[in-house]
Amino acid sequence: MKVIRILLMGMVMLCAACSGEDRSGEQPFAPTVAMLDAYVEGLSVTLYGRVLASPNSSLSSCGFKYGNNEGVSTITCEKAEEFFRAQVDSLEPGRYFAAATATNKIGSSQSDTLWFQVEADD
């Protein structure tokens, strides 16, 4: 009986030593994301975003929602990182909106909306 108790205590101590830092008291949140800029060149736009925070959960994706009064599209960046960008080509002239998006294991977030104008090529 004493041997079993010693073995159990040893297993508990071993598991506690392997578990690393105790983060049980920390609260994970969805990321906080900001839309930085929309750089228009001809009929293309390069969108820039930034993840301001992703507490206790790593990023899984970053991208943008953009569109006009005819619909909304999404574009996902190749790599989820703090600063991210994406280029959208072949836009029609007109007024568009864009918002940065980011997702981690807790949830998804969207930035404030940025409006930009695409002018007709002359």
Accessible surface in RSA format (square Angstrom, percent):
REM  Atomic radii and reference values for relative SASA: ProtOr
REM  Chains: A
REM  Algorithm: Lee & Richards
REM  Probe-radius: 1.40
REM  Slices: 20
REM RES _ NUM      All-atoms   Total-Side   Main-Chain    Non-polar    All polar
REM                ABS   REL    ABS   REL    ABS   REL    ABS   REL    ABS   REL
RES MET A   1   176.26  91.3 137.69  91.1  38.56  91.8 118.22 100.5  58.03  76.9
RES LYS A   2   152.49  74.4 148.38  91.0   4.11   9.8  91.65  82.5  60.84  64.8
RES VAL A   3   102.32  67.3 101.73  92.1   0.60   1.4 102.26  88.9   0.06   0.2
RES ILE A   4   100.91  57.4 100.91  75.2   0.00   0.0 100.91  72.7   0.00   0.0
RES ARG A   5   144.71  60.8 142.51  72.6   2.20   5.2  46.84  64.0  97.87  59.3
RES ILE A   6   105.70  60.1 102.61  76.4   3.09   7.5 103.28  74.4   2.42   6.6
RES LEU A   7   110.60  61.6 107.74  77.1   2.86   7.2 109.59  77.0   1.01   2.7
RES LEU A   8   101.10  56.3 100.92  72.2   0.17   0.4 100.99  70.9   0.10   0.3
RES MET A   9   113.73  58.9 110.83  73.3   2.90   6.9  95.79  81.4  17.95  23.8
RES GLY A  10    36.80  45.4   0.00   N/A  36.80  45.4  31.48  86.4   5.32  11.9
RES MET A  11   118.16  61.2 116.56  77.1   1.60   3.8  95.57  81.3  22.60  29.9
RES VAL A  12   101.84  67.0  97.65  88.4   4.19  10.1 100.89  87.7   0.94   2.6
RES MET A  13   132.51  68.6 125.40  83.0   7.11  16.9 106.43  90.5  26.08  34.6
RES LEU A  14   116.36  64.8 111.91  80.1   4.45  11.2 115.76  81.3   0.60   1.6
RES CYS A  15    87.54  66.2  78.12  87.1   9.43  22.2  30.03  76.1  57.52  62.0
RES ALA A  16    68.85  63.3  48.29  74.5  20.56  46.8  55.95  78.8  12.91  34.2
RES ALA A  17    82.82  76.2  45.30  69.9  37.52  85.4  57.81  81.4  25.01  66.3
RES CYS A  18    98.93  74.8  63.52  70.8  35.41  83.2  33.69  85.3  65.24  70.4
RES SER A  19    86.24  72.9  50.87  67.9  35.37  81.5  47.49 101.1  38.75  54.3
RES GLY A  20    57.44  70.8   0.00   N/A  57.44  70.8  40.74 111.8  16.70  37.4
RES GLU A  21   135.57  77.8 103.21  78.1  32.36  77.0  48.64  94.1  86.92  71.0
RES ASP A  22   118.55  83.0  87.52  87.1  31.03  73.4  45.14 106.2  73.40  73.2
RES ARG A  23   125.52  52.7 112.82  57.5  12.70  30.2  42.77  58.4  82.76  50.2
RES SER A  24   101.71  85.9  60.63  80.9  41.08  94.6  55.06 117.2  46.65  65.4
RES GLY A  25    81.24 100.2   0.00   N/A  81.24 100.2  43.03 118.1  38.21  85.6
RES GLU A  26    75.45  43.3  58.57  44.3  16.88  40.2  35.66  69.0  39.79  32.5
RES GLN A  27   112.44  62.9 103.49  75.6   8.95  21.3  31.79  67.7  80.65  61.2
RES PRO A  28    44.49  32.4  42.07  38.4   2.41   8.8  42.07  34.7   2.41  15.0
RES PHE A  29   110.84  55.5 109.50  67.8   1.34   3.5 110.84  67.2   0.00   0.0
RES ALA A  30    33.73  31.0  23.34  36.0  10.40  23.7  23.34  32.9  10.40  27.5
RES PRO A  31     3.15   2.3   0.00   0.0   3.15  11.5   0.00   0.0   3.15  19.6
RES THR A  32    70.92  50.4  67.38  68.3   3.55   8.5  44.70  60.0  26.22  39.6
RES VAL A  33    12.98   8.5   0.42   0.4  12.56  30.3   0.42   0.4  12.56  34.1
RES ALA A  34    24.60  22.6  21.55  33.3   3.05   6.9  24.60  34.6   0.00   0.0
RES MET A  35    27.54  14.3   3.88   2.6  23.65  56.3   3.88   3.3  23.65  31.3
RES LEU A  36    87.26  48.6  58.89  42.1  28.37  71.3  60.86  42.7  26.41  71.1
RES ASP A  37    71.51  50.1  71.17  70.8   0.34   0.8  13.88  32.7  57.63  57.5
RES ALA A  38    14.69  13.5   0.46   0.7  14.23  32.4   0.46   0.6  14.23  37.7
RES TYR A  39   123.05  57.4 120.02  68.3   3.03   7.9  83.34  62.6  39.71  49.0
RES VAL A  40    46.45  30.6  24.24  21.9  22.20  53.5  24.24  21.1  22.20  60.2
RES GLU A  41   120.86  69.4 111.44  84.3   9.42  22.4  40.26  77.9  80.60  65.8
RES GLY A  42    39.20  48.3   0.00   N/A  39.20  48.3  25.45  69.9  13.74  30.8
RES LEU A  43    60.06  33.4  54.75  39.2   5.31  13.4  54.76  38.5   5.30  14.3
RES SER A  44    24.16  20.4  24.00  32.0   0.17   0.4   7.36  15.7  16.81  23.5
RES VAL A  45     0.79   0.5   0.00   0.0   0.79   1.9   0.79   0.7   0.00   0.0
RES THR A  46    23.82  16.9  23.69  24.0   0.13   0.3   7.93  10.7  15.89  24.0
RES LEU A  47     0.00   0.0   0.00   0.0   0.00   0.0   0.00   0.0   0.00   0.0
RES TYR A  48    71.07  33.2  71.07  40.4   0.00   0.0  45.77  34.4  25.30  31.2
RES GLY A  49     0.78   1.0   0.00   N/A   0.78   1.0   0.00   0.0   0.78   1.7
RES ARG A  50    81.01  34.0  81.01  41.3   0.00   0.0   1.49   2.0  79.52  48.2
RES VAL A  51     9.39   6.2   5.24   4.7   4.14  10.0   5.24   4.6   4.14  11.2
RES LEU A  52    94.09  52.4  63.39  45.3  30.70  77.2  64.18  45.1  29.91  80.5
RES ALA A  53    43.02  39.6  33.95  52.4   9.07  20.6  43.02  60.6   0.00   0.0
RES SER A  54    30.49  25.8   9.97  13.3  20.52  47.3  10.60  22.6  19.90  27.9
RES PRO A  55    49.45  36.0  37.92  34.6  11.53  41.9  49.41  40.8   0.04   0.3
RES ASN A  56    62.97  43.4  25.18  24.3  37.78  91.0  18.61  44.8  44.35  42.9
RES SER A  57    14.80  12.5   2.00   2.7  12.80  29.5  10.02  21.3   4.78   6.7
RES SER A  58    77.08  65.1  60.73  81.0  16.35  37.7  52.33 111.4  24.75  34.7
RES LEU A  59    42.35  23.6  18.93  13.5  23.43  58.9  18.93  13.3  23.43  63.0
RES SER A  60    74.78  63.2  42.91  57.3  31.86  73.4  43.25  92.1  31.53  44.2
RES SER A  61    38.87  32.8  36.32  48.5   2.55   5.9  22.31  47.5  16.56  23.2
RES CYS A  62     2.59   2.0   0.00   0.0   2.59   6.1   2.15   5.5   0.44   0.5
RES GLY A  63     2.69   3.3   0.00   N/A   2.69   3.3   2.43   6.7   0.26   0.6
RES PHE A  64     1.37   0.7   0.00   0.0   1.37   3.6   0.00   0.0   1.37   3.9
RES LYS A  65    81.00  39.5  81.00  49.7   0.00   0.0  33.07  29.8  47.93  51.1
RES TYR A  66    31.65  14.8  31.65  18.0   0.00   0.0   7.56   5.7  24.08  29.7
RES GLY A  67     5.54   6.8   0.00   N/A   5.54   6.8   5.54  15.2   0.00   0.0
RES ASN A  68    38.21  26.4  27.58  26.7  10.63  25.6   6.96  16.7  31.25  30.2
RES ASN A  69   151.96 104.8 104.96 101.4  47.00 113.2  48.54 116.8 103.41 100.0
RES GLU A  70   157.87  90.6 117.51  88.9  40.36  96.1  44.09  85.3 113.78  92.9
RES GLY A  71    40.13  49.5   0.00   N/A  40.13  49.5  35.20  96.6   4.93  11.0
RES VAL A  72    96.57  63.5  62.01  56.1  34.56  83.3  62.01  53.9  34.56  93.7
RES SER A  73    51.23  43.3  44.66  59.6   6.57  15.1  15.93  33.9  35.30  49.4
RES THR A  74    95.54  67.9  69.65  70.6  25.89  61.7  37.38  50.2  58.16  87.9
RES ILE A  75    48.88  27.8  42.85  31.9   6.02  14.5  47.20  34.0   1.67   4.5
RES THR A  76    95.22  67.7  70.90  71.9  24.31  57.9  38.75  52.1  56.46  85.4
RES CYS A  77    18.03  13.6   5.17   5.8  12.86  30.2   9.75  24.7   8.28   8.9
RES GLU A  78   190.13 109.2 144.36 109.2  45.77 109.0  65.85 127.4 124.28 101.5
RES LYS A  79   140.76  68.7 134.39  82.5   6.38  15.2  83.67  75.3  57.10  60.8
RES ALA A  80    33.69  31.0   7.52  11.6  26.17  59.5   7.52  10.6  26.17  69.3
RES GLU A  81    78.02  44.8  72.95  55.2   5.07  12.1  24.79  48.0  53.23  43.5
RES GLU A  82    79.41  45.6  72.85  55.1   6.56  15.6  28.64  55.4  50.77  41.5
RES PHE A  83   114.07  57.1 105.40  65.3   8.68  22.6 105.54  64.0   8.54  24.4
RES PHE A  84    11.85   5.9   1.42   0.9  10.43  27.1   9.04   5.5   2.81   8.0
RES ARG A  85   158.66  66.6 143.89  73.3  14.77  35.2  26.15  35.7 132.51  80.3
RES ALA A  86    11.28  10.4   3.77   5.8   7.51  17.1  11.28  15.9   0.00   0.0
RES GLN A  87   101.51  56.8  81.87  59.8  19.64  46.8  20.20  43.0  81.31  61.7
RES VAL A  88    10.30   6.8   7.80   7.1   2.50   6.0  10.30   8.9   0.00   0.0
RES ASP A  89    84.60  59.3  67.29  67.0  17.31  40.9  25.26  59.4  59.34  59.2
RES SER A  90    98.98  83.6  69.26  92.4  29.72  68.5  42.44  90.4  56.54  79.2
RES LEU A  91    15.82   8.8  12.44   8.9   3.38   8.5  13.97   9.8   1.86   5.0
RES GLU A  92   124.13  71.3 122.92  93.0   1.21   2.9  51.17  99.0  72.96  59.6
RES PRO A  93    66.06  48.1  44.77  40.8  21.29  77.4  45.15  37.3  20.91 129.9
RES GLY A  94    23.62  29.1   0.00   N/A  23.62  29.1  22.82  62.6   0.80   1.8
RES ARG A  95   143.41  60.2 130.86  66.7  12.55  29.9  44.46  60.8  98.94  60.0
RES TYR A  96    10.46   4.9  10.46   6.0   0.00   0.0   6.15   4.6   4.31   5.3
RES PHE A  97    39.16  19.6  39.16  24.3   0.00   0.0  39.16  23.7   0.00   0.0
RES ALA A  98     0.00   0.0   0.00   0.0   0.00   0.0   0.00   0.0   0.00   0.0
RES ALA A  99     1.25   1.2   1.25   1.9   0.00   0.0   1.25   1.8   0.00   0.0
RES ALA A 100     0.00   0.0   0.00   0.0   0.00   0.0   0.00   0.0   0.00   0.0
RES THR A 101    28.91  20.6  28.91  29.3   0.00   0.0  15.45  20.8  13.46  20.4
RES ALA A 102     0.90   0.8   0.00   0.0   0.90   2.1   0.88   1.2   0.02   0.1
RES THR A 103    40.57  28.9  40.57  41.1   0.00   0.0  27.32  36.7  13.25  20.0
RES ASN A 104     5.58   3.8   0.00   0.0   5.58  13.4   0.00   0.0   5.58   5.4
RES LYS A 105   172.41  84.1 134.04  82.2  38.37  91.4  89.81  80.8  82.60  88.0
RES ILE A 106    88.83  50.6  58.60  43.7  30.24  72.9  61.08  44.0  27.76  75.3
RES GLY A 107    24.97  30.8   0.00   N/A  24.97  30.8  24.78  68.0   0.19   0.4
RES SER A 108    79.89  67.5  49.96  66.7  29.94  69.0  33.48  71.3  46.42  65.0
RES SER A 109    30.03  25.4  19.56  26.1  10.47  24.1  19.34  41.2  10.68  15.0
RES GLN A 110    95.80  53.6  65.56  47.9  30.24  72.0  21.02  44.7  74.78  56.7
RES SER A 111    11.01   9.3   0.65   0.9  10.36  23.9   4.24   9.0   6.77   9.5
RES ASP A 112   127.94  89.6 117.66 117.1  10.28  24.3  38.12  89.7  89.82  89.6
RES THR A 113    68.13  48.5  40.77  41.3  27.36  65.2  17.52  23.5  50.61  76.5
RES LEU A 114    58.61  32.6  57.25  41.0   1.36   3.4  58.61  41.2   0.00   0.0
RES TRP A 115   127.02  51.0 105.12  50.9  21.90  51.4  87.03  46.4  39.99  64.9
RES PHE A 116    17.90   9.0   8.10   5.0   9.80  25.5  17.85  10.8   0.05   0.1
RES GLN A 117    86.16  48.2  73.94  54.0  12.22  29.1  34.72  73.9  51.43  39.0
RES VAL A 118     0.72   0.5   0.00   0.0   0.72   1.7   0.00   0.0   0.72   2.0
RES GLU A 119   114.55  65.8 110.42  83.5   4.13   9.8  56.50 109.3  58.05  47.4
RES ALA A 120    59.40  54.6  45.53  70.3  13.87  31.6  45.88  64.6  13.52  35.8
RES ASP A 121   101.02  70.8  72.48  72.1  28.54  67.5  34.50  81.2  66.52  66.3
RES ASP A 122   186.63 130.7 107.81 107.3  78.82 186.4  71.52 168.3 115.11 114.8
END  Absolute sums over single chains surface
CHAIN  1 A     8458.7       6632.0       1826.6       4682.8       3775.8
END  Absolute sums over all chains
TOTAL          8458.7       6632.0       1826.6       4682.8       3775.8
